[in-house]
Amino acid sequence: MITTLTLFAVLSQQLITDFSPDSPVKWTTVHDTVMGGRSSGEISKSSAETLLFEGNVSLENNGGFVSARTARPIQPLTQSAGIEIRVKGSGRTYQFSCSHKDIPLRGGGYWQSFDTLDSEWAIIQLPWEDFKATSFGMDLSQLPTLKAEDVSSLAIYLYDKKSGPFRLEIDYIKTYQNSPDASPATVANYLGSQHPTLLSLLEACDLDSAVASFDTGTLFAPTEEAFAKLPTELVTALLLPENKDKLQSILLSHVAAESKTVFNSIGEAPVSLSGNTIAIDWENNEKDFISVGSGRLVIGDILIGGVVVHAISDVIIPENFSLDSDESIQSIGAFLSSTISKGVPVFNRGDVQECADIYQNSLVKLSEFDGLIVRDRNKILDLLLQRVNVDAQEAAWMYRREIDRLLRIYG
């Protein structure tokens, strides 16, 4: 064998395979012939105990790829910085692919390209964070960064859109530079570093103990920006002791009992622990984004033990959510007319901010009234979220137009 045993004695490295006779890793090939192409390639062992992958790439019949891949799952890898390979090629560019044990990606995987030298050995390091998730050529950048512990199988593709013979020789594949985490991977630790507002709210309504024991299920975690979109008055009200159960209801609306990766949930509507459904689907025909409720997926499939976490752009407010009892608003028409009578004189005397606040507080209260139809509640909530992007005068007129519209319906 070309390499020496001392190379693998370094504690920060984990040998995956050196292609010796006793190596547990077996390899096979899959080419474009599975789709009607005409490329060919074979794997063999050299006298120096290296792996030889050679053949011919053909672009006929819309083909153009060959691959060598592990025939069965590899042994679990330990925490590390990435993959290291020692290869000799003919100057062509290859793709190193890793399959994720919990995120099946059809027609793809986590890919990273590497270049080879013409008939010269090269040691190439491929950091985990540089592997990109793909499926049938689609960039899935919303998925989490690949880690060593996630890897279940390996593959090497030649897919450079060039026809002709190829030859790749591989001496070894291993991990390099262990980077153990300073703290254990738990949901609480993750939320503390990435979603501190969500964790603080869970603690405020005594759900932190539930988080500590959360070992299976799906959590839709609003980002810091998502909470910043909420009206201050609503957050303030939710933090009052008498509304602790209301805050718990909202937070539990982001938790589903079943562990579901995002791509296994597209087109479905998981039911949360509060009983509301969370619609998940492609946001448009181009499949640029995945929608979650009224917002978007920011990062999907963050796996923490048996828990799947999806970071989302908006807080989920259940359709039937209400801070007050139905008796707080006896008549929508009368309530809105009273709101206008309070706001107009304030606006006319030049207190635009106070007028906007009066209208906003009334719309927040109305959005929590069970007598409001779902379509109008959603429109109010969308309008409230737009407040962060406009000044006080525009907000006052924006709210007034909505109040006038609602009066025409309920007045």
C-alpha positions, 0 to 999 in steps of 0.5 A, a space after each residue: 500500500 502507498 500510504 504508511 500506517 503512521 499516517 493513520 495514527 493521528 488521533 484527529 483522523 478516522 480511516 474510512 477505507 484504505 482499500 486493503 483486503 480486510 477493509 469492510 467498505 465495498 464498492 460498486 458502480 452506477 452509470 447513466 445506463 440506468 437512464 438509457 445512456 452509454 457511459 461505462 466504468 469499472 472498479 478494481 484493486 491495484 497491486 499497491 492496494 489502491 482503488 482504480 475507477 476507469 472507463 469512458 464517458 459518453 454524452 449520447 442519449 442524454 447521458 454523461 455520468 459515471 459513479 463509484 459508490 459504497 455498496 452498503 452503509 459505512 460505519 458511523 463517523 465521529 465528529 470531524 472537520 471533513 473528508 480527506 482523500 488521496 487521489 490521482 487522476 487525469 486533470 478532470 473534475 469529480 464530485 464527492 457525494 455523501 448520503 445523509 442517514 436521516 434526509 433521503 435526497 432522491 437524485 442527489 445528496 450532499 455534493 462537493 467537487 474536487 479537481 485532480 492533477 494529471 497523473 500526479 497524487 494529490 491530497 484533497 480535504 473537503 470540509 463538511 460545511 462546503 458540501 451542498 445538498 442537491 436533488 436532481 440538480 436543484 439547490 437545497 440550501 435550506 437544509 442543514 450543514 452536513 456533519 460527520 455523524 450524518 453520513 451513511 454512504 459515499 460516492 464519487 461522480 464524474 459529471 463534467 459534461 465531457 466525453 472520453 476516457 477517464 481514470 481515477 486512482 484512490 489511495 485512501 478516504 478518511 476524516 480529518 481534524 476532529 472538532 468536538 462540540 463544547 456542549 452536548 447537542 440538546 434542543 435547549 442548547 440549540 435554542 439558546 444559541 440560535 433562537 433565544 427569544 423562543 427559549 425565553 418565552 418557553 421559560 416565561 410560561 413554564 414550558 422549559 422543563 418540557 423542552 428539556 425532556 423533548 426527545 422526539 417530534 418536530 419543532 417549527 422555531 420562529 427566528 429572532 426576526 419573526 418575533 420582531 414582526 409581532 406587535 409590541 402590544 400583543 407580546 406585552 399582553 402575552 407575557 402577563 401572568 393571566 395570559 400564561 395559558 394563551 402564550 403556552 397555546 401559541 408556543 405549542 402551536 409550533 410543535 408536532 408530536 411526529 418527527 417529520 423532515 421537511 421534504 417528507 412534509 411537503 403537501 401535508 399539514 401536520 397537527 400541532 400540540 395545540 390542535 392547529 394545522 401547519 400547512 407546508 408546501 412549495 411557495 411557487 411553481 419555481 420551487 424557490 421557497 418552501 412555505 410554512 403556515 403564512 411564512 417561509 422555511 428559513 432552515 430545515 431539518 436540523 436534527 437533534 436526536 429524535 427531534 427535527 427542528 425547522 427555522 421559520 420566518 413567521 410566528 404561527 398564530 392559530 386561527 382560533 386564538 383569542 386573548 379575550 372572551 367573546 363578550 369583550 366585543 359585542 358588535 364588530 360594527 359598534 366596536 369599529 365605529 367607536 374606534 374611529 370616533 376615538 382616532 379621528 380627533 386625535 389625528 386631526 390635532 396632529 397626534 398621528 402616532 397616537 392615532 395609529 396606536 389606537 387603530 392598531 390596538 383595536 385591530 389586534 383586539 378584533 383579530 382575537 375575536 371569535 366572531 371574525 371570519 378566518 379570512 378577515 382575521 388573516 388579513 388583519 394579522 398580515 396588515 399588523 406585520 406590515 407595520 414595521 415597514 411604514 411610518 406612523 402616518 402611513 400606518 394610520 391610513 393603512 389601518 383606517 382603510 382596513 377598518 372602513 372595509 370591515 365596517 362595510 362587511 360587519 357594520 
